[in-house]
């Protein structure tokens, strides 16, 4: 019988590039930047790595459909390299591959690295991969802001929340994330904003204004994982281990009949339930220390608070406005600035979230370090549209917790 991966895998080292408009660097430069930090943090030689997973979602940006770009950029020692893609959860998918390889005993030390270089595309949002192709007709009239605006409308209608209240809660989310991102030297956008600026910003898709939407960026993030026993043999102490790593993929129910009311994410609820079971967490509101969620839009973060079973149904607006998820609140959300401040280089985002959890658990997050001692950190990625998506939930924490 399956027993899960709790505490079977430790994070040996992590690295993250500076995110931003990296016009003078190519994807290989970003990969090397993240990898160099991770390798130094792990304290090992490159030839100790036995397998690698490479996450990138826009293959046209990175020369093809294989792991060769990663192997060449890092001059890996002729080891297996697997390229993975899973919408906006691609970075988490790369991490899952490396973690599962170690947990299964297939290799002792594995690498996960994600990268995307999207500013060069010229699009302010995520580029259309098949623009001009007949395949575009599958979502011919859909846009990300329009679809997530519908999520906001459905959530508001279901719970009877006044329009001004939900807009103010979303504005609080954006202001909170920008306050956090201003303290992060690796974030793309480090400017603080205020509530009035958010509420008076140009409307993108009612009720989502400009500051309710994350942009794109260039960036890379990297993790090196191994067993706790090997980590200790290398002199590592106070290990950060993987407690759970779950993935849920829509089966089409949301899009094909009306059993789903459009106000929440079925995949997030399922992935969260599986992750909590694997990690042995029975009350996430009391047990989770920090969260990084997929704040592609402010309303996504708002709804996710409930889908993760932290805020009660219909209660996320109150929790947000009460400061429950602020940096000095009960469970900080996006303490590094989130997608709002990093942008969303798809292949890197999931790994970048885990990087922040790792730093916080080790007390190495600098000015944004949580004062109390974090025990469990949760990351969440959501890819696709509200009616058809993939969700990844990972939980990391201190060994033995």
C-alpha positions, 0 to 999 in steps of 0.5 A: 500500500502506498505510504506517500513521500513524507520526510523521504526527501530533503532539499539539499540546496536551492537557487533563484535568479533575479526576475525581471526584464532580462533583455541582455541575458538568454534563458541559458544565462538565467538557468546558470544563475539559479543553478550556481546558487543551488549548487553552492548552497548544496555544497556538492560537485556537479557530478553528484547529480544523477538525474534532472527535470527541466520545466518550461512551458513555452517550448518555442522560447527554449529550442525544442521539446527535450531536456537538451537545453538544460544539459547543454547550459549546465554541462551536465555529465550525460545524465537523464534529463526530462523536460516537463510541462503542465501549464502554470504548474510546470515548475512544480511538475519538475520538482515533483519529478526530482522528488519522486525519483529520490523517494523511489530510490531511483537516484540519490541526488536529483535536480529540478530547474525551471526557466522562462524568458517571456519579456522577449515575446512582446506580450504583456500577458502569457503569449498564445502558443499556437496563434494563427492555428486552428487549435486556437478555436478550442478557446477562441473567445477566452482570455485569462482576465475575462475567465478569472473575472467570471470567477470573481462574479460567481464567487460574489454572487454565491456568497452575497458579497457586495461588489465594493467589499470584494474589490476592496479585498482584492485591492488589499491583496495587491497592496499586501503583496507589493509591500512584501515584494518591495523587500525582495531583491530578486523580485521584478516589481518592487514598488509599493502601492496604496489602496486608492491607486489599486481601486482607481486603476484602469479596468481590465475585466470587471471587477479586475483592474490593472493591479489585480493582474500579474504580468510576465517576466524572465526568471529561473529557479532550481532545487537539488534534492536527496535523501535525509540520510545523504544530506546529513552525511554531507554535513547538513543539519536542520533539514527541510523535507518534503511533506507532501506533493500532490497534483490534481487535473481537471477531468472536464466536469467543470466545463461540461455540465452545471454541477460546478457553480464557477465560484471555486477550483475543484482541482485545488480542493482535491489537491489540498485534501490529498496533500494534507493527508500525505503530510499528516495535517488535520487543521491547516488554519492552525498548522500551516505557517506560510503559503505561496499561492498562484496569484495570477489574479487577486481573485484567484488568491482570494478564492484559493484561501477557501479552496485550501481549507484555511478560510471558511466558505465565504469567509476569505474576504473578512480574513483578507481585510482583517490582515490574516494573510499579511506579512505580520498576520497569522498565515502570511501569503506571498511573503516574497511578493508572489506572482504580482511582484515576480511576474510569471515565467511559467516554468520557474514560478512553482520552484520560486515559491518553494525557494521562498519556503526553504529560505524562511524555514532556514531563517535566511529570508533577510528583511522579509523573514517571518519572526516566529519560526515557520514549521510548515510551508505550502505552495500552490500552482494553478494552470489553465482556466477556471473551467479546465485547469491543473493544480499542484500543492506542495508542503515542505517543513522541518524534518520530524515536524 
